[in-house]
Amino acid sequence: MARRIIHIDLDAFFVSVEQVENPELKGKPVVVGGRPEGRGVVASASYEARAFGLHAGMPLTTASRLCPQAIFIQGSFPKYRDASQRFMTILTDFSPYLEPLGLDEAYLDATGFESIYGSTHQMAVKIKQRIKDELGLCASVGIAGGKVVAKVASELSKPDGLLEVAAGKERSFLAPLPIAKLPGVGRKTERKLNGLGINILYELSIMPLSALKSHLGASGEVLHRFANGIDDREVEPPATAKSISRETTFSKDTRDRPLLKATLHYLGERVGAELRQRGKRARCITLKLRYADFTTITRRHSLSQSSDSDQTIFDTGLGLLNKALAEERQAVRLIGIGVSNLVESGKQLDMLDASRERQEQLDRAIDRIRKKYGFTAIQTGRTLKLKDVFPQSDEGYTLQTPSLSR
């Protein structure tokens, strides 16, 4: 039985979710990411906005200059997360072999299941229709014998398309395409390949493997296989997250220590809440700072005992922050905190330190209140300073663009 892999990608996901909620946005240039005068970047742009050259990752100020009539929206990660969960639930109704790729795309192994729907093509049509009917969203779909060709096919079918590559035709399908269309070929690799006289995937497919490996190392062999349509990678369920982090970019570079500490505290609370929700504890705390000149540093500290306590996360992060600020006089552009080396909940009781147990009980009580009334329903005095800095909703403070991917 020939293997059939489906790649499903929701079109302009963040924007599309906003358009479902507010139909007046449909057919208009819309940008999700923040205010046009802000420091963030475009997280998602409608196809009407893309016609003006806008794309994900572009600074908002540039987007505003290229398309001044665009409608800019701050964005809401909880809203997109909920839509993503509903999207993935639909896919699992068609095949249990699902591999999510972020919030808005996934691979589905349809092998053996397509007969239920008549064919893989008809199965994909039904998937698209359910997504449209239940979520109001459009999806682009690619079908092939392997993951890489299915992904290229879905990209070429955008928006709202469906493209199937027949078994055995993968290499000829890829051959005329620019090398940049192949997943794994970034700008740096593209320049290297162009320097070797390789501009389309056919040229990459016939390049001597030894020459590719000498210029690109082990990745050269992978790209050579992909360019020939060879991809036997399995569709794999998502691995357990190895870390949790939150970060945000300030609207203006700042040296304001109370603001930095308040933001760090809030980000630490979000990380701690997710840790407890997952039933995990962390052994390592990481601080991330980006300065005004875009220099980015990370500082880590390993804990003597694993913890999921907000206070432990903040105290450790604050110690790293104070040390970093003492070493560098530049203003801060971005701040973030994360945890890693995660372990299952459960610890040895400390008979001499009841305060730690009381702190953990307090965290769990706060989690229950926030789940019922919203994250900002209960705050520490330190984070109250943020109400004058970030917009606020039941889900918490709306941070700058990086928070959309957390």
BALOBA-1460 file (C-alpha; in Angstrom, 3 decimals):
// residues 406
<rec num="1" residu="m" x="0.000" y="0.000" z="0.000"/>
<rec num="2" residu="a" x="1.434" y="3.371" z="-1.058"/>
<rec num="3" residu="r" x="1.926" y="5.756" z="1.830"/>
<rec num="4" residu="r" x="-0.216" y="8.915" z="1.732"/>
<rec num="5" residu="i" x="0.658" y="11.897" z="3.892"/>
<rec num="6" residu="i" x="-1.524" y="14.990" z="4.184"/>
<rec num="7" residu="h" x="-0.188" y="18.391" z="5.238"/>
<rec num="8" residu="i" x="-2.882" y="20.826" z="6.404"/>
<rec num="9" residu="d" x="-2.105" y="24.515" z="6.923"/>
<rec num="10" residu="l" x="-4.637" y="27.105" z="8.090"/>
<rec num="11" residu="d" x="-4.427" y="30.232" z="5.920"/>
<rec num="12" residu="a" x="-3.378" y="33.497" z="7.630"/>
<rec num="13" residu="f" x="-4.376" y="31.841" z="10.892"/>
<rec num="14" residu="f" x="-4.290" y="34.685" z="13.433"/>
<rec num="15" residu="v" x="-5.971" y="37.096" z="11.022"/>
<rec num="16" residu="s" x="-8.576" y="34.519" z="9.990"/>
<rec num="17" residu="v" x="-9.555" y="33.898" z="13.617"/>
<rec num="18" residu="e" x="-10.025" y="37.662" z="14.063"/>
<rec num="19" residu="q" x="-12.144" y="37.819" z="10.893"/>
<rec num="20" residu="v" x="-14.412" y="35.037" z="12.135"/>
<rec num="21" residu="e" x="-14.964" y="37.004" z="15.339"/>
<rec num="22" residu="n" x="-15.434" y="40.277" z="13.445"/>
<rec num="23" residu="p" x="-16.729" y="39.662" z="9.879"/>
<rec num="24" residu="e" x="-16.271" y="43.359" z="9.050"/>
<rec num="25" residu="l" x="-12.540" y="42.643" z="8.761"/>
<rec num="26" residu="k" x="-13.012" y="40.236" z="5.854"/>
<rec num="27" residu="g" x="-11.634" y="41.409" z="2.532"/>
<rec num="28" residu="k" x="-9.527" y="44.104" z="4.196"/>
<rec num="29" residu="p" x="-5.775" y="44.429" z="4.815"/>
<rec num="30" residu="v" x="-5.424" y="43.220" z="8.402"/>
<rec num="31" residu="v" x="-2.287" y="42.776" z="10.502"/>
<rec num="32" residu="v" x="-2.029" y="40.934" z="13.804"/>
<rec num="33" residu="g" x="0.942" y="41.811" z="15.971"/>
<rec num="34" residu="g" x="0.337" y="45.107" z="17.715"/>
<rec num="35" residu="r" x="-0.011" y="48.809" z="17.214"/>
<rec num="36" residu="p" x="1.692" y="50.250" z="14.098"/>
<rec num="37" residu="e" x="3.703" y="52.664" z="16.235"/>
<rec num="38" residu="g" x="4.864" y="49.803" z="18.438"/>
<rec num="39" residu="r" x="8.150" y="47.902" z="18.543"/>
<rec num="40" residu="g" x="6.775" y="44.532" z="17.569"/>
<rec num="41" residu="v" x="6.635" y="42.645" z="14.296"/>
<rec num="42" residu="v" x="3.880" y="41.285" z="12.077"/>
<rec num="43" residu="a" x="2.661" y="37.948" z="13.434"/>
<rec num="44" residu="s" x="0.117" y="37.400" z="10.657"/>
<rec num="45" residu="a" x="-1.097" y="39.387" z="7.656"/>
<rec num="46" residu="s" x="-4.212" y="38.913" z="5.552"/>
<rec num="47" residu="y" x="-3.733" y="38.204" z="1.860"/>
<rec num="48" residu="e" x="-5.033" y="41.698" z="1.118"/>
<rec num="49" residu="a" x="-2.175" y="43.068" z="3.262"/>
<rec num="50" residu="r" x="0.351" y="40.715" z="1.670"/>
<rec num="51" residu="a" x="-0.431" y="42.277" z="-1.695"/>
<rec num="52" residu="f" x="1.400" y="45.372" z="-0.373"/>
<rec num="53" residu="g" x="4.476" y="43.332" z="0.534"/>
<rec num="54" residu="l" x="3.649" y="42.682" z="4.181"/>
<rec num="55" residu="h" x="4.786" y="39.409" z="5.709"/>
<rec num="56" residu="a" x="5.319" y="37.729" z="9.076"/>
<rec num="57" residu="g" x="8.376" y="38.999" z="10.918"/>
<rec num="58" residu="m" x="8.291" y="42.458" z="9.318"/>
<rec num="59" residu="p" x="8.574" y="45.380" z="11.769"/>
<rec num="60" residu="l" x="5.183" y="46.956" z="12.384"/>
<rec num="61" residu="t" x="6.519" y="50.397" z="11.498"/>
<rec num="62" residu="t" x="7.563" y="49.086" z="8.068"/>
<rec num="63" residu="a" x="4.185" y="47.398" z="7.594"/>
<rec num="64" residu="s" x="2.416" y="50.650" z="8.421"/>
<rec num="65" residu="r" x="4.519" y="52.543" z="5.911"/>
<rec num="66" residu="l" x="3.892" y="50.023" z="3.112"/>
<rec num="67" residu="c" x="0.168" y="49.731" z="3.837"/>
<rec num="68" residu="p" x="-1.050" y="52.736" z="5.869"/>
<rec num="69" residu="q" x="-4.688" y="51.677" z="5.387"/>
<rec num="70" residu="a" x="-4.100" y="48.351" z="7.130"/>
<rec num="71" residu="i" x="-6.051" y="47.520" z="10.273"/>
<rec num="72" residu="f" x="-3.652" y="46.619" z="13.090"/>
<rec num="73" residu="i" x="-4.773" y="44.253" z="15.860"/>
<rec num="74" residu="q" x="-2.895" y="43.425" z="19.054"/>
<rec num="75" residu="g" x="-3.795" y="39.743" z="18.966"/>
<rec num="76" residu="s" x="-4.798" y="37.242" z="21.659"/>
<rec num="77" residu="f" x="-2.857" y="34.027" z="22.126"/>
<rec num="78" residu="p" x="-5.592" y="32.318" z="24.210"/>
<rec num="79" residu="k" x="-8.050" y="32.892" z="21.376"/>
<rec num="80" residu="y" x="-5.690" y="31.356" z="18.822"/>
<rec num="81" residu="r" x="-4.795" y="28.487" z="21.143"/>
<rec num="82" residu="d" x="-8.475" y="27.578" z="21.523"/>
<rec num="83" residu="a" x="-9.024" y="27.646" z="17.752"/>
<rec num="84" residu="s" x="-5.916" y="25.499" z="17.298"/>
<rec num="85" residu="q" x="-7.181" y="22.894" z="19.768"/>
<rec num="86" residu="r" x="-10.477" y="22.651" z="17.888"/>
<rec num="87" residu="f" x="-8.552" y="22.334" z="14.611"/>
<rec num="88" residu="m" x="-6.444" y="19.455" z="15.945"/>
<rec num="89" residu="t" x="-9.544" y="17.724" z="17.328"/>
<rec num="90" residu="i" x="-11.084" y="17.719" z="13.852"/>
<rec num="91" residu="l" x="-7.954" y="16.141" z="12.381"/>
<rec num="92" residu="t" x="-7.878" y="13.328" z="14.941"/>
<rec num="93" residu="d" x="-11.351" y="12.300" z="13.765"/>
<rec num="94" residu="f" x="-9.785" y="11.365" z="10.415"/>
<rec num="95" residu="s" x="-6.583" y="9.626" z="11.552"/>
<rec num="96" residu="p" x="-4.921" y="8.973" z="14.911"/>
<rec num="97" residu="y" x="-1.517" y="9.564" z="13.323"/>
<rec num="98" residu="l" x="-1.194" y="13.311" z="13.783"/>
<rec num="99" residu="e" x="1.913" y="15.499" z="14.039"/>
<rec num="100" residu="p" x="1.126" y="19.148" z="14.908"/>
<rec num="101" residu="l" x="3.526" y="21.826" z="13.693"/>
<rec num="102" residu="g" x="2.803" y="24.844" z="15.856"/>
<rec num="103" residu="l" x="-0.757" y="26.112" z="16.177"/>
<rec num="104" residu="d" x="-1.930" y="26.197" z="12.593"/>
<rec num="105" residu="e" x="-0.517" y="23.264" z="10.657"/>
<rec num="106" residu="a" x="-0.099" y="19.526" z="10.961"/>
<rec num="107" residu="y" x="0.813" y="16.312" z="9.161"/>
<rec num="108" residu="l" x="-1.723" y="13.511" z="9.000"/>
<rec num="109" residu="d" x="-0.875" y="9.952" z="7.932"/>
<rec num="110" residu="a" x="-3.886" y="8.882" z="5.872"/>
<rec num="111" residu="t" x="-2.468" y="5.509" z="4.850"/>
<rec num="112" residu="g" x="-5.166" y="2.873" z="5.277"/>
<rec num="113" residu="f" x="-7.832" y="5.379" z="6.275"/>
<rec num="114" residu="e" x="-8.498" y="6.861" z="2.843"/>
<rec num="115" residu="s" x="-10.757" y="3.989" z="1.795"/>
<rec num="116" residu="i" x="-13.298" y="5.109" z="4.394"/>
<rec num="117" residu="y" x="-13.813" y="8.306" z="2.396"/>
<rec num="118" residu="g" x="-13.288" y="6.893" z="-1.098"/>
<rec num="119" residu="s" x="-9.805" y="8.312" z="-1.675"/>
<rec num="120" residu="t" x="-7.180" y="10.450" z="0.012"/>
<rec num="121" residu="h" x="-8.343" y="13.393" z="-2.102"/>
<rec num="122" residu="q" x="-11.948" y="13.011" z="-0.936"/>
<rec num="123" residu="m" x="-10.712" y="12.632" z="2.642"/>
<rec num="124" residu="a" x="-8.850" y="15.948" z="2.330"/>
<rec num="125" residu="v" x="-11.940" y="17.622" z="0.858"/>
<rec num="126" residu="k" x="-13.973" y="16.503" z="3.874"/>
<rec num="127" residu="i" x="-11.274" y="17.793" z="6.264"/>
<rec num="128" residu="k" x="-11.320" y="21.196" z="4.576"/>
<rec num="129" residu="q" x="-15.107" y="21.317" z="4.690"/>
<rec num="130" residu="r" x="-15.271" y="20.476" z="8.401"/>
<rec num="131" residu="i" x="-12.690" y="23.138" z="9.195"/>
<rec num="132" residu="k" x="-14.749" y="25.621" z="7.205"/>
<rec num="133" residu="d" x="-18.082" y="24.596" z="8.744"/>
<rec num="134" residu="e" x="-16.945" y="24.305" z="12.381"/>
<rec num="135" residu="l" x="-14.251" y="26.979" z="12.611"/>
<rec num="136" residu="g" x="-15.060" y="29.320" z="9.743"/>
<rec num="137" residu="l" x="-11.433" y="28.999" z="8.598"/>
<rec num="138" residu="c" x="-9.841" y="28.109" z="5.262"/>
<rec num="139" residu="a" x="-7.124" y="25.474" z="5.015"/>
<rec num="140" residu="s" x="-4.622" y="24.666" z="2.297"/>
<rec num="141" residu="v" x="-3.815" y="21.003" z="1.839"/>
<rec num="142" residu="g" x="-1.014" y="19.058" z="0.188"/>
<rec num="143" residu="i" x="-1.008" y="15.283" z="-0.358"/>
<rec num="144" residu="a" x="2.036" y="13.188" z="-1.241"/>
<rec num="145" residu="g" x="3.971" y="10.060" z="-0.352"/>
<rec num="146" residu="g" x="6.155" y="11.909" z="2.157"/>
<rec num="147" residu="k" x="6.084" y="14.840" z="4.517"/>
<rec num="148" residu="v" x="8.374" y="17.237" z="2.671"/>
<rec num="149" residu="v" x="6.537" y="17.017" z="-0.672"/>
<rec num="150" residu="a" x="3.147" y="17.253" z="1.046"/>
<rec num="151" residu="k" x="4.282" y="20.471" z="2.758"/>
<rec num="152" residu="v" x="5.554" y="21.972" z="-0.513"/>
<rec num="153" residu="a" x="2.264" y="21.039" z="-2.181"/>
<rec num="154" residu="s" x="0.149" y="22.722" z="0.495"/>
<rec num="155" residu="e" x="2.268" y="25.856" z="0.244"/>
<rec num="156" residu="l" x="1.775" y="25.981" z="-3.520"/>
<rec num="157" residu="s" x="-1.994" y="25.496" z="-3.124"/>
<rec num="158" residu="k" x="-2.446" y="28.600" z="-0.932"/>
<rec num="159" residu="p" x="-4.884" y="30.071" z="-0.242"/>
<rec num="160" residu="d" x="-7.700" y="27.586" z="0.329"/>
<rec num="161" residu="g" x="-6.358" y="25.043" z="-2.152"/>
<rec num="162" residu="l" x="-5.756" y="21.310" z="-2.414"/>
<rec num="163" residu="l" x="-2.881" y="19.825" z="-4.388"/>
<rec num="164" residu="e" x="-2.122" y="16.105" z="-4.616"/>
<rec num="165" residu="v" x="1.150" y="14.714" z="-5.938"/>
<rec num="166" residu="a" x="0.696" y="11.234" z="-7.383"/>
<rec num="167" residu="a" x="2.806" y="8.398" z="-6.012"/>
<rec num="168" residu="g" x="6.099" y="8.181" z="-7.892"/>
<rec num="169" residu="k" x="5.810" y="11.726" z="-9.255"/>
<rec num="170" residu="e" x="7.448" y="13.515" z="-6.304"/>
<rec num="171" residu="r" x="10.789" y="14.166" z="-8.009"/>
<rec num="172" residu="s" x="9.261" y="15.532" z="-11.213"/>
<rec num="173" residu="f" x="6.869" y="17.695" z="-9.180"/>
<rec num="174" residu="l" x="9.755" y="19.305" z="-7.310"/>
<rec num="175" residu="a" x="12.176" y="19.572" z="-10.234"/>
<rec num="176" residu="p" x="11.192" y="22.993" z="-11.695"/>
<rec num="177" residu="l" x="10.690" y="24.726" z="-8.356"/>
<rec num="178" residu="p" x="13.138" y="27.305" z="-6.932"/>
<rec num="179" residu="i" x="15.373" y="25.800" z="-4.240"/>
<rec num="180" residu="a" x="13.906" y="28.176" z="-1.645"/>
<rec num="181" residu="k" x="10.617" y="26.233" z="-1.878"/>
<rec num="182" residu="l" x="12.230" y="23.226" z="-0.212"/>
<rec num="183" residu="p" x="11.824" y="23.106" z="3.588"/>
<rec num="184" residu="g" x="15.248" y="23.338" z="5.175"/>
<rec num="185" residu="v" x="16.652" y="25.760" z="2.603"/>
<rec num="186" residu="g" x="16.972" y="29.083" z="4.389"/>
<rec num="187" residu="r" x="18.540" y="32.244" z="3.028"/>
<rec num="188" residu="k" x="22.073" y="31.258" z="4.022"/>
<rec num="189" residu="t" x="21.801" y="27.825" z="2.405"/>
<rec num="190" residu="e" x="20.124" y="29.345" z="-0.639"/>
<rec num="191" residu="r" x="23.087" y="31.693" z="-1.150"/>
<rec num="192" residu="k" x="25.534" y="28.799" z="-0.834"/>
<rec num="193" residu="l" x="23.624" y="26.724" z="-3.373"/>
<rec num="194" residu="n" x="23.298" y="29.665" z="-5.753"/>
<rec num="195" residu="g" x="27.071" y="30.041" z="-5.529"/>
<rec num="196" residu="l" x="27.356" y="26.435" z="-6.720"/>
<rec num="197" residu="g" x="25.129" y="27.193" z="-9.697"/>
<rec num="198" residu="i" x="22.071" y="25.537" z="-8.150"/>
<rec num="199" residu="n" x="18.873" y="27.543" z="-8.569"/>
<rec num="200" residu="i" x="16.112" y="24.972" z="-9.019"/>
<rec num="201" residu="l" x="15.449" y="21.671" z="-7.294"/>
<rec num="202" residu="y" x="16.274" y="19.606" z="-10.380"/>
<rec num="203" residu="e" x="19.818" y="20.987" z="-10.237"/>
<rec num="204" residu="l" x="19.997" y="20.126" z="-6.559"/>
<rec num="205" residu="s" x="18.716" y="16.599" z="-7.199"/>
<rec num="206" residu="i" x="21.492" y="15.800" z="-9.706"/>
<rec num="207" residu="m" x="24.324" y="17.492" z="-7.810"/>
<rec num="208" residu="p" x="26.962" y="14.926" z="-6.757"/>
<rec num="209" residu="l" x="26.272" y="14.035" z="-3.151"/>
<rec num="210" residu="s" x="29.952" y="14.275" z="-2.222"/>
<rec num="211" residu="a" x="30.087" y="17.890" z="-3.460"/>
<rec num="212" residu="l" x="26.969" y="18.822" z="-1.498"/>
<rec num="213" residu="k" x="28.304" y="17.265" z="1.694"/>
<rec num="214" residu="s" x="31.620" y="19.080" z="1.312"/>
<rec num="215" residu="h" x="29.812" y="22.440" z="1.181"/>
<rec num="216" residu="l" x="26.831" y="21.815" z="3.484"/>
<rec num="217" residu="g" x="27.917" y="18.942" z="5.698"/>
<rec num="218" residu="a" x="25.335" y="16.368" z="6.798"/>
<rec num="219" residu="s" x="22.445" y="18.674" z="5.845"/>
<rec num="220" residu="g" x="23.593" y="18.416" z="2.223"/>
<rec num="221" residu="e" x="22.666" y="14.742" z="2.171"/>
<rec num="222" residu="v" x="19.234" y="15.467" z="3.664"/>
<rec num="223" residu="l" x="18.481" y="18.195" z="1.127"/>
<rec num="224" residu="h" x="19.651" y="15.941" z="-1.700"/>
<rec num="225" residu="r" x="17.192" y="13.253" z="-0.625"/>
<rec num="226" residu="f" x="14.385" y="15.778" z="-0.260"/>
<rec num="227" residu="a" x="15.083" y="17.279" z="-3.710"/>
<rec num="228" residu="n" x="14.711" y="13.773" z="-5.153"/>
<rec num="229" residu="g" x="11.358" y="13.375" z="-3.411"/>
<rec num="230" residu="i" x="12.716" y="10.825" z="-0.945"/>
<rec num="231" residu="d" x="11.318" y="11.257" z="2.553"/>
<rec num="232" residu="d" x="10.475" y="8.238" z="4.692"/>
<rec num="233" residu="r" x="10.102" y="10.126" z="7.972"/>
<rec num="234" residu="e" x="7.162" y="8.960" z="10.048"/>
<rec num="235" residu="v" x="4.305" y="11.171" z="11.187"/>
<rec num="236" residu="e" x="5.086" y="11.439" z="14.879"/>
<rec num="237" residu="p" x="3.001" y="12.675" z="17.817"/>
<rec num="238" residu="p" x="4.302" y="15.819" z="19.513"/>
<rec num="239" residu="a" x="7.103" y="15.286" z="21.976"/>
<rec num="240" residu="t" x="6.670" y="16.388" z="25.570"/>
<rec num="241" residu="a" x="7.783" y="19.996" z="25.945"/>
<rec num="242" residu="k" x="11.273" y="20.260" z="27.405"/>
<rec num="243" residu="s" x="10.916" y="23.881" z="28.479"/>
<rec num="244" residu="i" x="8.367" y="26.644" z="29.101"/>
<rec num="245" residu="s" x="9.079" y="30.339" z="28.577"/>
<rec num="246" residu="r" x="7.440" y="33.739" z="28.207"/>
<rec num="247" residu="e" x="8.928" y="36.959" z="26.888"/>
<rec num="248" residu="t" x="7.908" y="40.391" z="25.648"/>
<rec num="249" residu="t" x="9.358" y="43.401" z="23.883"/>
<rec num="250" residu="f" x="8.895" y="46.826" z="25.465"/>
<rec num="251" residu="s" x="7.420" y="49.647" z="23.399"/>
<rec num="252" residu="k" x="10.491" y="51.693" z="24.337"/>
<rec num="253" residu="d" x="13.913" y="50.590" z="25.569"/>
<rec num="254" residu="t" x="13.944" y="50.930" z="29.332"/>
<rec num="255" residu="r" x="16.256" y="51.114" z="32.334"/>
<rec num="256" residu="d" x="13.294" y="51.367" z="34.704"/>
<rec num="257" residu="r" x="14.115" y="48.660" z="37.265"/>
<rec num="258" residu="p" x="10.655" y="48.553" z="38.866"/>
<rec num="259" residu="l" x="9.144" y="48.022" z="35.400"/>
<rec num="260" residu="l" x="11.679" y="45.312" z="34.558"/>
<rec num="261" residu="k" x="11.033" y="43.550" z="37.870"/>
<rec num="262" residu="a" x="7.249" y="43.830" z="37.508"/>
<rec num="263" residu="t" x="7.360" y="42.405" z="33.984"/>
<rec num="264" residu="l" x="9.683" y="39.625" z="35.102"/>
<rec num="265" residu="h" x="7.330" y="38.785" z="37.968"/>
<rec num="266" residu="y" x="4.308" y="38.607" z="35.651"/>
<rec num="267" residu="l" x="6.121" y="36.475" z="33.073"/>
<rec num="268" residu="g" x="7.291" y="34.190" z="35.883"/>
<rec num="269" residu="e" x="3.704" y="33.799" z="37.089"/>
<rec num="270" residu="r" x="2.606" y="32.748" z="33.600"/>
<rec num="271" residu="v" x="5.422" y="30.209" z="33.408"/>
<rec num="272" residu="g" x="4.646" y="28.887" z="36.903"/>
<rec num="273" residu="a" x="0.949" y="28.524" z="36.121"/>
<rec num="274" residu="e" x="1.712" y="26.505" z="32.996"/>
<rec num="275" residu="l" x="4.182" y="24.337" z="34.903"/>
<rec num="276" residu="r" x="1.536" y="23.436" z="37.469"/>
<rec num="277" residu="q" x="-1.097" y="22.896" z="34.788"/>
<rec num="278" residu="r" x="1.185" y="20.350" z="33.119"/>
<rec num="279" residu="g" x="2.013" y="18.678" z="36.414"/>
<rec num="280" residu="k" x="5.714" y="19.480" z="36.026"/>
<rec num="281" residu="r" x="8.483" y="20.979" z="38.146"/>
<rec num="282" residu="a" x="11.654" y="22.660" z="36.890"/>
<rec num="283" residu="r" x="15.291" y="22.291" z="37.856"/>
<rec num="284" residu="c" x="16.657" y="25.206" z="35.815"/>
<rec num="285" residu="i" x="15.614" y="28.880" z="35.479"/>
<rec num="286" residu="t" x="16.716" y="30.978" z="32.498"/>
<rec num="287" residu="l" x="16.655" y="34.762" z="32.086"/>
<rec num="288" residu="k" x="16.695" y="36.302" z="28.611"/>
<rec num="289" residu="l" x="17.506" y="39.942" z="27.887"/>
<rec num="290" residu="r" x="17.849" y="41.834" z="24.613"/>
<rec num="291" residu="y" x="19.472" y="45.242" z="24.825"/>
<rec num="292" residu="a" x="18.966" y="48.381" z="22.766"/>
<rec num="293" residu="d" x="21.700" y="47.369" z="20.309"/>
<rec num="294" residu="f" x="19.969" y="43.976" z="19.823"/>
<rec num="295" residu="t" x="22.643" y="42.106" z="21.773"/>
<rec num="296" residu="t" x="20.866" y="39.159" z="23.375"/>
<rec num="297" residu="i" x="22.031" y="37.281" z="26.466"/>
<rec num="298" residu="t" x="20.745" y="34.309" z="28.443"/>
<rec num="299" residu="r" x="21.675" y="33.512" z="32.027"/>
<rec num="300" residu="r" x="20.828" y="30.199" z="33.744"/>
<rec num="301" residu="h" x="20.691" y="28.939" z="37.299"/>
<rec num="302" residu="s" x="20.165" y="25.333" z="38.391"/>
<rec num="303" residu="l" x="18.017" y="24.783" z="41.469"/>
<rec num="304" residu="s" x="19.087" y="22.490" z="44.282"/>
<rec num="305" residu="q" x="15.518" y="21.128" z="44.338"/>
<rec num="306" residu="s" x="12.966" y="21.119" z="41.539"/>
<rec num="307" residu="s" x="10.143" y="23.630" z="41.929"/>
<rec num="308" residu="d" x="6.940" y="24.923" z="40.356"/>
<rec num="309" residu="s" x="6.662" y="27.908" z="42.699"/>
<rec num="310" residu="d" x="6.071" y="31.377" z="41.268"/>
<rec num="311" residu="q" x="8.190" y="32.855" z="44.039"/>
<rec num="312" residu="t" x="11.141" y="30.552" z="43.325"/>
<rec num="313" residu="i" x="10.970" y="31.320" z="39.613"/>
<rec num="314" residu="f" x="10.849" y="35.059" z="40.257"/>
<rec num="315" residu="d" x="13.497" y="35.147" z="42.986"/>
<rec num="316" residu="t" x="15.910" y="33.170" z="40.827"/>
<rec num="317" residu="g" x="15.162" y="35.294" z="37.762"/>
<rec num="318" residu="l" x="15.544" y="38.493" z="39.775"/>
<rec num="319" residu="g" x="18.956" y="37.429" z="40.993"/>
<rec num="320" residu="l" x="20.038" y="36.810" z="37.391"/>
<rec num="321" residu="l" x="18.510" y="40.138" z="36.312"/>
<rec num="322" residu="n" x="20.267" y="42.169" z="38.997"/>
<rec num="323" residu="k" x="23.604" y="40.625" z="38.097"/>
<rec num="324" residu="a" x="23.064" y="41.250" z="34.378"/>
<rec num="325" residu="l" x="22.046" y="44.882" z="34.902"/>
<rec num="326" residu="a" x="25.143" y="45.454" z="37.047"/>
<rec num="327" residu="e" x="27.306" y="44.249" z="34.149"/>
<rec num="328" residu="e" x="25.568" y="46.171" z="31.354"/>
<rec num="329" residu="r" x="24.416" y="49.807" z="31.297"/>
<rec num="330" residu="q" x="22.370" y="49.621" z="28.102"/>
<rec num="331" residu="a" x="18.595" y="49.926" z="28.174"/>
<rec num="332" residu="v" x="16.583" y="46.724" z="27.821"/>
<rec num="333" residu="r" x="14.493" y="46.035" z="24.723"/>
<rec num="334" residu="l" x="13.160" y="42.553" z="25.552"/>
<rec num="335" residu="i" x="12.883" y="40.489" z="28.710"/>
<rec num="336" residu="g" x="11.938" y="36.855" z="29.143"/>
<rec num="337" residu="i" x="12.066" y="34.041" z="31.660"/>
<rec num="338" residu="g" x="11.889" y="30.308" z="31.161"/>
<rec num="339" residu="v" x="12.216" y="26.989" z="32.928"/>
<rec num="340" residu="s" x="13.796" y="23.761" z="31.710"/>
<rec num="341" residu="n" x="15.005" y="20.348" z="32.848"/>
<rec num="342" residu="l" x="11.398" y="19.490" z="33.682"/>
<rec num="343" residu="v" x="10.459" y="16.591" z="35.914"/>
<rec num="344" residu="e" x="7.191" y="15.101" z="37.090"/>
<rec num="345" residu="s" x="5.511" y="16.609" z="40.124"/>
<rec num="346" residu="g" x="6.464" y="15.071" z="43.432"/>
<rec num="347" residu="k" x="9.208" y="15.962" z="45.855"/>
<rec num="348" residu="q" x="10.734" y="14.994" z="49.160"/>
<rec num="349" residu="l" x="9.009" y="16.857" z="51.980"/>
<rec num="350" residu="d" x="11.157" y="19.317" z="53.864"/>
<rec num="351" residu="m" x="10.215" y="18.873" z="57.546"/>
<rec num="352" residu="l" x="12.175" y="21.978" z="58.540"/>
<rec num="353" residu="d" x="10.755" y="24.372" z="55.955"/>
<rec num="354" residu="a" x="6.967" y="24.626" z="56.131"/>
<rec num="355" residu="s" x="7.057" y="27.991" z="54.288"/>
<rec num="356" residu="r" x="7.746" y="26.238" z="50.988"/>
<rec num="357" residu="e" x="4.663" y="24.063" z="51.374"/>
<rec num="358" residu="r" x="2.567" y="27.124" z="52.290"/>
<rec num="359" residu="q" x="3.833" y="28.940" z="49.176"/>
<rec num="360" residu="e" x="2.850" y="26.042" z="46.953"/>
<rec num="361" residu="q" x="-0.602" y="25.861" z="48.524"/>
<rec num="362" residu="l" x="-0.976" y="29.583" z="47.893"/>
<rec num="363" residu="d" x="0.016" y="29.151" z="44.228"/>
<rec num="364" residu="r" x="-2.601" y="26.454" z="43.752"/>
<rec num="365" residu="a" x="-5.280" y="28.600" z="45.411"/>
<rec num="366" residu="i" x="-4.386" y="31.522" z="43.142"/>
<rec num="367" residu="d" x="-4.540" y="29.212" z="40.109"/>
<rec num="368" residu="r" x="-8.116" y="28.265" z="41.021"/>
<rec num="369" residu="i" x="-9.169" y="31.903" z="41.400"/>
<rec num="370" residu="r" x="-7.567" y="32.884" z="38.091"/>
<rec num="371" residu="k" x="-9.148" y="29.963" z="36.276"/>
<rec num="372" residu="k" x="-12.580" y="31.095" z="37.434"/>
<rec num="373" residu="y" x="-12.257" y="34.894" z="37.283"/>
<rec num="374" residu="g" x="-9.354" y="35.626" z="34.913"/>
<rec num="375" residu="f" x="-5.601" y="35.858" z="35.341"/>
<rec num="376" residu="t" x="-5.514" y="39.476" z="36.485"/>
<rec num="377" residu="a" x="-8.359" y="38.972" z="38.996"/>
<rec num="378" residu="i" x="-5.666" y="38.525" z="41.617"/>
<rec num="379" residu="q" x="-2.250" y="40.183" z="41.416"/>
<rec num="380" residu="t" x="0.735" y="40.991" z="43.539"/>
<rec num="381" residu="g" x="1.451" y="44.614" z="44.341"/>
<rec num="382" residu="r" x="4.522" y="44.416" z="42.134"/>
<rec num="383" residu="t" x="2.629" y="43.529" z="38.930"/>
<rec num="384" residu="l" x="-0.047" y="46.218" z="39.423"/>
<rec num="385" residu="k" x="2.447" y="48.612" z="37.851"/>
<rec num="386" residu="l" x="1.861" y="46.866" z="34.520"/>
<rec num="387" residu="k" x="-1.753" y="48.023" z="34.217"/>
<rec num="388" residu="d" x="-0.431" y="51.350" z="32.961"/>
<rec num="389" residu="v" x="1.924" y="49.655" z="30.497"/>
<rec num="390" residu="f" x="0.083" y="46.750" z="28.856"/>
<rec num="391" residu="p" x="-3.563" y="46.369" z="27.756"/>
<rec num="392" residu="q" x="-5.539" y="44.099" z="30.071"/>
<rec num="393" residu="s" x="-8.178" y="41.398" z="29.564"/>
<rec num="394" residu="d" x="-9.586" y="38.418" z="31.484"/>
<rec num="395" residu="e" x="-6.736" y="36.355" z="30.038"/>
<rec num="396" residu="g" x="-4.143" y="38.689" z="31.556"/>
<rec num="397" residu="y" x="-1.944" y="41.447" z="30.204"/>
<rec num="398" residu="t" x="-1.650" y="41.553" z="26.418"/>
<rec num="399" residu="l" x="2.070" y="41.560" z="25.748"/>
<rec num="400" residu="q" x="3.908" y="42.404" z="22.578"/>
<rec num="401" residu="t" x="4.175" y="40.050" z="19.573"/>
<rec num="402" residu="p" x="6.499" y="37.379" z="21.060"/>
<rec num="403" residu="s" x="3.768" y="36.349" z="23.477"/>
<rec num="404" residu="l" x="1.629" y="35.170" z="20.545"/>
<rec num="405" residu="s" x="3.922" y="32.209" z="20.050"/>
<rec num="406" residu="r" x="3.931" y="31.112" z="23.678"/>
